[in-house]
Amino acid sequence: MTVDIAFSLNQTLREPLLVVINSILSNVSEPTEAAPGALRFNVVVPPGDRTLFQESFNAAFAPAIDSGKAIFRIEEFTPPNYLKEYLDEKFQAKTPMRKLSRYMQYGRLFLSDLFPDVGRVVYLDCDTLVLGDVRSLYAQGEKLTADRYLAAVPHFFPAATVSLTFPSSFKRRRVN
């Protein structure tokens, strides 16, 4: 049995995805009875981007692929027309790439259609760093049932701190 991990993104997040996958591979334990087998990365990309992502994975993770520690599967996703129409009406994207990014955010909802052999999956966003063993998280899926089917982790610590500087013309006012 494999440990299935999934992502849905466009090429603007390709490099952050490589960082996330590296954090997973750097912190994963050896297979266990609860989570045996290789890590299988199921990646959903827009039409025409499969080769770009496959080449990136092959270049970045050749040793993990060659050893059988990691398997990469890439499926292209085009949202159904009803979803496109809804998103286009609800969100006015400023650029075509932002529009595509919005579509890909919904690719995660179609994982069972794109990867029908996957029964349980850990879905991660591309702005996530995995600092622990993903096998442990995957093993927690044993606790999920038809009545308990969603698991999430809150953001306890922000990944980055934003520092704002104000222009010199900005006048500070005391608020009481």
Legacy VTK file of the C-alpha trace (Angstrom):
# vtk DataFile Version 3.0
C-alpha trace
ASCII
DATASET POLYDATA
POINTS 176 float
0.000 0.000 0.000
1.217 3.487 -0.790
0.887 6.721 1.164
-1.040 9.050 -1.130
-0.366 12.782 -1.009
-2.106 15.222 -3.345
-1.656 18.748 -4.652
-3.578 20.878 -7.143
-1.803 23.869 -8.667
-0.657 25.751 -11.723
2.916 26.475 -12.762
3.184 29.648 -10.664
3.454 27.349 -7.631
5.846 24.815 -9.162
8.882 25.921 -7.152
7.012 26.107 -3.815
5.686 22.620 -4.564
9.243 21.328 -4.898
10.022 22.814 -1.476
6.967 21.124 0.079
7.843 17.755 -1.445
11.451 18.124 -0.305
10.222 18.826 3.249
8.087 15.671 3.098
10.890 13.470 1.778
13.368 14.919 4.283
11.170 14.099 7.272
9.526 10.814 6.348
10.241 7.623 8.261
10.725 4.199 6.816
7.498 2.345 5.916
5.459 0.977 8.839
2.606 -1.485 9.123
0.102 1.395 9.415
1.649 3.280 6.474
3.641 0.893 4.305
5.048 1.446 0.846
6.242 4.399 -1.145
5.016 7.958 -1.021
2.829 8.576 -4.040
2.467 12.209 -5.014
-0.738 12.784 -6.988
-0.453 16.166 -8.671
-3.272 17.963 -10.489
-2.145 20.519 -13.090
-3.755 22.526 -15.904
-3.871 21.088 -19.434
-0.483 21.274 -21.136
1.594 21.455 -17.917
2.192 17.731 -17.342
5.621 17.645 -19.033
6.869 20.726 -17.176
5.999 19.179 -13.823
7.303 15.714 -14.724
10.651 17.166 -15.782
10.829 19.196 -12.565
10.146 16.140 -10.408
12.642 14.004 -12.301
15.354 16.646 -11.933
14.701 17.447 -8.272
13.912 14.002 -6.888
15.725 11.461 -9.086
17.284 9.552 -6.137
13.897 9.193 -4.383
12.260 8.095 -7.638
15.053 5.647 -8.512
14.983 4.073 -5.038
11.191 3.657 -5.125
10.741 5.993 -2.138
8.633 8.405 -4.220
6.220 7.958 -7.101
4.848 10.923 -9.036
1.569 10.857 -10.928
0.330 13.896 -12.776
-3.171 14.423 -14.116
-4.386 17.402 -16.089
-7.583 19.066 -14.905
-10.082 21.231 -16.710
-12.976 22.296 -14.510
-16.465 21.436 -15.718
-18.298 24.263 -17.474
-20.705 24.829 -14.577
-17.736 25.449 -12.267
-15.947 27.698 -14.756
-19.088 29.775 -15.232
-19.638 30.098 -11.500
-16.023 31.087 -10.780
-15.856 33.519 -13.693
-19.031 35.216 -12.500
-18.108 35.245 -8.799
-14.433 36.257 -9.137
-13.202 38.771 -11.661
-9.619 37.613 -12.242
-7.190 40.358 -13.166
-4.990 38.092 -15.272
-5.445 34.813 -17.157
-2.913 33.139 -14.810
-4.918 34.215 -11.756
-8.055 32.828 -13.382
-6.273 29.522 -13.988
-5.032 29.525 -10.410
-8.616 29.895 -9.180
-9.696 26.940 -11.322
-6.881 24.805 -9.932
-7.904 25.568 -6.358
-11.007 23.508 -7.079
-9.073 20.605 -8.602
-8.824 19.054 -5.148
-12.575 18.448 -5.216
-12.112 16.160 -8.211
-9.301 13.978 -6.838
-11.487 10.867 -6.787
-12.272 11.357 -10.492
-8.663 12.037 -11.473
-7.133 9.299 -9.299
-9.909 6.708 -8.881
-7.575 4.149 -7.274
-6.875 6.430 -4.288
-8.954 5.587 -1.233
-7.332 7.867 1.328
-5.209 10.914 0.643
-3.392 13.674 2.484
-4.052 16.898 0.593
-1.591 19.726 1.182
-1.403 23.274 -0.076
1.812 24.408 -1.708
2.560 26.892 1.061
2.974 24.094 3.601
6.209 22.871 5.094
6.040 19.391 6.543
8.216 19.257 9.636
7.105 15.841 10.854
6.538 12.415 9.436
3.735 12.408 6.863
3.301 8.673 7.436
2.089 9.471 10.959
-0.512 11.878 9.577
-1.565 9.345 6.944
-1.964 6.646 9.610
-4.453 8.905 11.415
-6.785 8.257 8.480
-7.681 4.972 10.129
-9.815 7.061 12.511
-11.882 8.520 9.673
-15.237 6.970 8.846
-18.206 7.760 6.636
-19.380 10.065 9.420
-15.944 11.560 10.102
-14.345 12.282 6.771
-12.480 15.560 7.080
-9.319 16.347 8.962
-7.589 19.720 9.135
-4.756 21.388 10.974
-5.008 25.022 12.099
-2.255 27.551 11.411
-0.683 28.014 14.844
2.434 29.771 13.629
2.521 32.076 10.618
5.093 31.034 8.052
6.197 34.600 7.476
5.962 37.892 9.257
5.050 40.902 7.185
6.741 44.178 8.003
5.007 47.310 6.823
6.777 50.598 6.285
4.747 53.697 5.781
5.675 56.527 3.441
7.100 59.611 5.139
3.969 61.541 4.192
1.847 59.196 6.320
0.756 60.969 9.491
0.372 58.830 12.565
-2.637 59.594 14.648
-3.280 58.396 18.112
-6.448 56.325 18.379
-8.232 56.412 21.726
LINES 1 177
176 0 1 2 3 4 5 6 7 8 9 10 11 12 13 14 15 16 17 18 19 20 21 22 23 24 25 26 27 28 29 30 31 32 33 34 35 36 37 38 39 40 41 42 43 44 45 46 47 48 49 50 51 52 53 54 55 56 57 58 59 60 61 62 63 64 65 66 67 68 69 70 71 72 73 74 75 76 77 78 79 80 81 82 83 84 85 86 87 88 89 90 91 92 93 94 95 96 97 98 99 100 101 102 103 104 105 106 107 108 109 110 111 112 113 114 115 116 117 118 119 120 121 122 123 124 125 126 127 128 129 130 131 132 133 134 135 136 137 138 139 140 141 142 143 144 145 146 147 148 149 150 151 152 153 154 155 156 157 158 159 160 161 162 163 164 165 166 167 168 169 170 171 172 173 174 175
